[in-house]
Amino acid sequence: MKKITLLAAAFAVSSFVNAQTVISQSVDPVTVDDGGAACWSSPGSGGSGDYRENSFYRTYDLANDFGISTTFDVGSVQIGQAGAVDGTVINVTLYAADTFPGGTLVPLNTEQFTLSSADDLTLVELPFVAQIPANVLTVLEVNVPESANGTASLRFFPGTNGSGQNAPSYLEAESCGITVPTETGTGSAPAAEYVFNLSDEVLAVNNAIASQVSLYPNPVNNVLNVSIPSSIQIEGATMYDILGKGTQVEISANNTINTSSLASGVYLLSINTNEGNITKKIVKQ
């Protein structure tokens, strides 16, 4: 996890800093100086302190809003953190969608992270690798599970600022009657403008693992070999097509994958290991 030091100057929606591209719906995608509401029983209002399940969403139309009409390789996500209790776990998922809310969500990748209160009121950058297909709507979800432990509840509140946004933020919190993703500031969803960004910068933790893993031959016909150090244990693997549809694949004891049934095309292979996830592109002939 890398903490981003706050800067005074606002970035453009899509900016280039040391060749890094940042995709954001926030007018100021860096500053985190306030927080959005979440569904919980606040002790300050006489409640128990229990935190209920919340999902916070952002959408990105890369083609129409950012001028990106090709696939986009995500290397990390940037999450504004207004406040969190040490040890709080969040589930971050990136989807391809036809429309949102109400459309079909196709997961591109999901990662789980543990938060620290030391990062409160900062923009936190998290390693997250996914490939966004061309010409789809992209949806980012930050899901926080329920923690019904009174004042000791694990909890997270999304970071915001008052500089404005170019597209809505959304909240889903069934325990508070918000049963579907709802635009913040409408219905029962309190107003908030989440600072959630996508970046093509691959963080060092991903690079370190990925550099030790190779796939061959690539392009591949029938059998793909996975070369991986014995110190890294494979826990599972998923193959994603260009539309983001994922299929669990089996890696044999000899570290091979049978690709004979795959149609010709470009795929992303996501390998879950004891040291983190590795995502690599393969071409099936």
C-alpha positions in Angstrom: 0.0 0.0 0.0 1.4 3.4 -1.0 0.2 6.6 0.6 0.0 9.6 -1.7 1.3 12.9 -0.2 -1.3 15.6 -0.7 -0.5 18.3 -3.2 -1.8 21.8 -3.4 -2.3 21.9 -7.2 -5.3 20.3 -8.8 -4.7 17.8 -11.6 -6.6 17.6 -14.8 -9.1 14.7 -15.0 -6.6 12.6 -17.0 -3.1 13.8 -16.3 0.5 12.7 -17.1 3.0 12.8 -14.3 6.2 10.8 -15.0 4.1 9.1 -17.7 1.5 8.1 -15.2 -2.1 8.4 -16.4 -4.8 9.0 -13.8 -8.5 8.6 -14.6 -10.7 10.5 -12.2 -14.2 12.0 -12.0 -13.0 14.5 -9.3 -12.1 18.0 -10.4 -9.4 17.8 -7.8 -8.3 14.1 -7.8 -5.7 14.5 -5.1 -7.0 16.4 -2.1 -8.8 14.4 0.6 -10.1 16.8 3.3 -13.6 15.6 4.2 -15.6 12.4 4.2 -18.8 10.8 2.9 -21.4 9.2 5.1 -21.8 5.4 5.5 -24.5 3.2 7.0 -23.7 2.7 10.6 -25.1 3.1 14.1 -23.2 6.2 15.3 -22.5 6.3 19.0 -22.6 10.1 18.8 -26.3 9.8 18.0 -26.9 7.2 20.7 -26.3 4.2 18.5 -24.4 1.0 19.2 -21.4 1.8 16.9 -22.1 -1.2 14.7 -21.0 -0.6 11.1 -23.2 -2.1 8.3 -22.2 -3.3 4.9 -21.6 -0.4 2.5 -20.6 -0.3 -1.2 -19.3 3.0 -2.6 -19.2 3.3 -6.5 -17.6 5.4 -9.2 -18.1 5.1 -13.0 -15.7 5.9 -15.8 -16.7 6.2 -19.5 -13.2 6.1 -21.0 -14.2 6.6 -24.6 -16.7 9.4 -24.2 -15.3 11.3 -21.2 -11.5 10.6 -21.4 -10.9 10.1 -25.1 -9.5 6.6 -24.6 -11.0 4.3 -27.3 -8.6 1.4 -26.8 -8.1 -1.1 -24.0 -6.7 0.5 -20.8 -4.3 -1.4 -18.5 -5.0 -0.5 -14.8 -2.0 -0.9 -12.5 -3.4 0.6 -9.3 -6.4 2.3 -7.8 -6.4 5.4 -5.7 -8.9 5.5 -2.8 -9.6 8.6 -0.8 -9.8 7.6 2.9 -11.5 10.0 5.2 -11.4 7.6 8.2 -10.8 3.9 8.9 -10.3 1.8 12.0 -7.0 -0.2 11.9 -7.6 -3.7 10.4 -10.7 -2.7 8.4 -10.9 -4.9 5.2 -12.2 -3.5 2.0 -13.0 -5.4 -1.2 -12.2 -3.4 -4.4 -13.8 -4.6 -7.6 -13.5 -3.2 -11.1 -16.4 -4.1 -13.5 -17.2 -3.7 -17.2 -20.8 -2.7 -17.7 -23.3 -1.8 -20.4 -25.0 0.8 -18.1 -25.0 1.8 -14.5 -27.0 1.6 -12.2 -29.2 -1.3 -13.3 -27.0 -2.9 -16.0 -25.0 -6.1 -16.1 -21.7 -5.9 -14.2 -18.9 -8.2 -15.5 -16.0 -8.3 -12.9 -12.5 -7.6 -14.3 -10.7 -8.1 -11.0 -11.3 -8.1 -7.3 -8.7 -7.4 -4.6 -8.9 -7.3 -0.8 -6.9 -4.7 1.3 -6.5 -4.0 5.0 -6.6 -0.4 6.0 -4.7 1.7 8.6 -5.9 4.7 10.4 -2.5 6.3 9.7 -3.8 6.9 6.2 -6.8 9.0 7.3 -7.4 12.1 5.1 -5.1 10.9 2.4 -5.3 9.4 -1.0 -4.1 5.8 -0.7 -2.8 4.0 -3.8 -3.4 0.2 -3.9 -1.9 -2.3 -6.3 -4.6 -3.5 -8.7 -4.1 -5.0 -12.1 -6.9 -5.2 -14.7 -7.5 -4.6 -18.4 -10.5 -2.5 -19.3 -11.9 -3.5 -22.7 -12.5 -0.8 -25.3 -15.8 1.0 -25.4 -17.4 -0.2 -22.2 -18.5 1.6 -19.1 -16.2 0.9 -16.2 -17.5 0.7 -12.6 -15.3 0.8 -9.5 -16.8 -0.6 -6.3 -15.3 -0.3 -2.8 -17.2 -2.7 -0.6 -16.9 -2.7 3.2 -18.4 -5.7 5.1 -20.6 -5.4 8.1 -18.8 -5.2 11.5 -21.3 -5.5 14.3 -18.9 -5.1 17.3 -20.2 -1.9 18.9 -17.6 0.9 19.4 -14.9 -1.6 18.3 -16.5 -2.0 14.9 -14.1 -2.0 11.9 -15.3 0.8 9.6 -14.4 2.9 6.6 -15.6 6.3 5.4 -14.7 7.4 1.8 -12.6 10.5 1.3 -14.0 13.6 -0.5 -13.3 17.2 -1.2 -15.4 20.2 -2.1 -13.9 20.9 -5.6 -16.7 19.2 -7.6 -17.1 16.1 -9.7 -17.7 15.4 -13.4 -20.0 12.3 -12.8 -22.1 11.1 -9.9 -20.9 9.0 -6.9 -23.1 6.1 -5.8 -23.9 4.4 -2.5 -25.5 1.0 -1.7 -26.3 0.2 1.9 -29.2 -2.3 2.3 -29.4 -2.0 6.1 -30.2 1.7 5.7 -32.8 1.1 3.0 -30.5 1.9 0.0 -31.0 -1.5 -1.7 -29.5 -0.6 -5.1 -26.7 1.7 -6.1 -28.1 5.2 -5.6 -26.6 8.5 -6.7 -25.4 10.4 -3.7 -27.4 13.4 -2.8 -30.6 11.8 -4.0 -33.2 9.6 -2.2 -31.7 8.2 1.0 -28.1 8.5 -0.1 -26.3 11.5 1.6 -24.5 13.9 -0.7 -20.8 13.0 -1.2 -18.2 13.2 -4.0 -15.8 10.3 -3.6 -12.2 10.7 -4.6 -11.7 7.3 -6.3 -9.2 7.1 -9.3 -7.7 4.6 -11.7 -4.1 4.7 -12.6 -1.9 2.8 -15.2 1.0 2.9 -12.8 1.9 -0.7 -11.7 3.1 -0.5 -8.1 6.4 -2.0 -7.0 4.8 -4.9 -5.1 3.1 -6.1 -8.3 6.3 -5.6 -10.4 8.4 -7.6 -8.0 6.1 -10.7 -8.2 5.3 -10.4 -11.9 9.0 -10.2 -12.8 9.5 -13.7 -11.4 6.7 -15.3 -13.4 6.8 -16.0 -17.1 4.3 -17.6 -19.5 5.4 -19.5 -22.7 4.9 -20.0 -25.5 3.1 -16.8 -26.0 1.3 -16.7 -28.4 0.1 -20.2 -27.4 -1.8 -23.0 -29.2 -2.7 -25.8 -26.8 -0.5 -25.8 -23.7 0.7 -22.8 -21.8 3.7 -23.2 -19.4 3.8 -21.2 -16.2 7.4 -20.6 -14.9 7.2 -19.6 -11.3 9.7 -19.9 -8.4 9.1 -22.7 -5.9 8.8 -20.1 -3.1 5.6 -18.7 -4.7 2.6 -20.9 -4.2 -0.2 -20.8 -6.7 -3.7 -20.7 -5.1 -5.9 -20.4 -8.1 -6.1 -18.9 -11.6 -8.8 -17.2 -13.7 -8.7 -16.5 -17.5 -10.5 -13.3 -18.7 -11.5 -12.7 -22.3 -11.5 -9.2 -23.8 -15.1 -8.6 -22.6 -14.1 -9.3 -19.0 -15.7 -12.7 -18.7 -13.7 -14.8 -16.3 -13.3 -18.6 -16.2 -11.5 -20.6 -13.6 -8.6 -22.6 -15.1 -6.6 -25.4 -13.6 -2.8 -25.2 -13.4 -1.4 -28.7 -13.4 1.2 -30.1 -11.0 3.7 -29.4 -13.9 2.6 -25.8 -14.0 0.9 -26.1 -17.4 -2.6 -24.9 -18.5 -4.6 -26.6 -21.3 -5.6 -23.8 -23.6 -6.9 -26.0 -26.5 -10.6 -25.1 -25.8 -10.0 -21.3 -25.9 -11.1 -19.4 -29.0 -8.4 -17.4 -30.8 -7.9 -13.9 -29.3 -6.4 -11.9 -26.4 -6.8 -13.0 -22.8 -5.7 -11.9 -19.3 -4.5 -14.6 -17.0 -4.9 -13.7 -13.3 -2.9 -16.0 -11.0 -3.6 -15.8 -7.3 -0.5 -16.6 -5.2 0.5 -16.5 -1.5 2.4 -13.3 -2.3 -0.4 -11.5 -4.3 -2.1 -11.6 -7.6 -0.2 -11.6 -11.0 -2.0 -10.7 -14.2 -0.4 -11.3 -17.6 -1.7 -11.0 -21.1 -1.6 -14.0 -23.4 -2.6 -14.5 -27.1 -4.3 -17.7 -28.2 -3.6 -18.6 -31.8 
